[in-house]
Amino acid sequence: MNTSNRSSTLSRIITRITKDVVQNRFGDRLKAVNRGVDREGAFYLFTLRLVPIFPFFIINLVMALTYISSGTP
């Protein structure tokens, strides 16, 4: 496992632990993200990765706050 994967996994684990607190506080702002992930999670994640405006760290944190599974194909 390379460093990028470790970083991604670690940030996902930390965010998953605090997800309920963040969802309660910022749930209204995350509604659009949650809807997109519910419809097409893997495509949504892939598209966000291609946009150079968002750093991977931010994408990892936002995706960890959604209900996308770790095994999404």
C-alpha positions in Angstrom: 0.0 0.0 0.0 1.5 3.3 -1.0 1.5 6.5 1.0 -1.4 8.0 -1.0 -3.6 5.0 -0.1 -2.6 5.1 3.5 -3.3 8.8 3.8 -6.7 8.4 2.1 -7.6 5.4 4.3 -6.5 7.3 7.5 -8.5 10.4 6.7 -11.5 8.3 5.8 -11.3 6.4 9.1 -11.0 9.6 11.2 -13.8 11.3 9.3 -16.1 8.2 9.6 -15.6 8.4 13.4 -16.8 12.0 13.5 -19.4 11.7 10.7 -22.5 12.0 12.9 -21.3 15.2 14.5 -20.5 16.8 11.1 -23.7 15.5 9.5 -25.8 17.1 12.3 -24.0 20.4 12.1 -23.5 20.8 8.3 -26.2 18.4 7.0 -28.0 21.1 5.0 -24.7 21.9 3.1 -24.0 18.3 2.5 -27.4 17.4 1.0 -26.4 17.9 -2.6 -23.3 15.8 -2.1 -25.3 13.0 -0.4 -27.9 13.0 -3.2 -25.2 12.8 -5.8 -23.4 9.9 -4.0 -26.7 8.1 -3.5 -27.5 8.2 -7.2 -24.1 7.4 -8.7 -21.4 7.2 -6.0 -18.5 5.8 -8.0 -19.1 8.1 -11.0 -19.5 11.1 -8.6 -16.2 10.3 -6.9 -14.4 9.7 -10.2 -15.6 13.0 -11.6 -14.5 14.9 -8.5 -11.0 13.3 -8.8 -10.7 14.7 -12.3 -11.4 18.3 -11.3 -8.0 19.9 -10.5 -9.7 22.6 -8.4 -10.3 20.2 -5.4 -7.3 18.7 -3.6 -7.6 14.9 -3.0 -7.5 15.5 0.8 -10.7 17.5 0.7 -12.4 15.0 -1.6 -11.4 12.2 0.8 -12.9 14.0 3.7 -16.1 14.9 1.9 -16.6 11.4 0.6 -16.0 10.0 4.1 -18.8 12.1 5.3 -21.2 10.5 2.9 -22.6 7.0 2.9 -20.5 5.7 0.1 -19.0 2.3 0.9 -15.3 1.6 0.8 -15.9 -1.2 -1.7 -17.7 1.0 -4.3 -16.6 -0.4 -7.7 
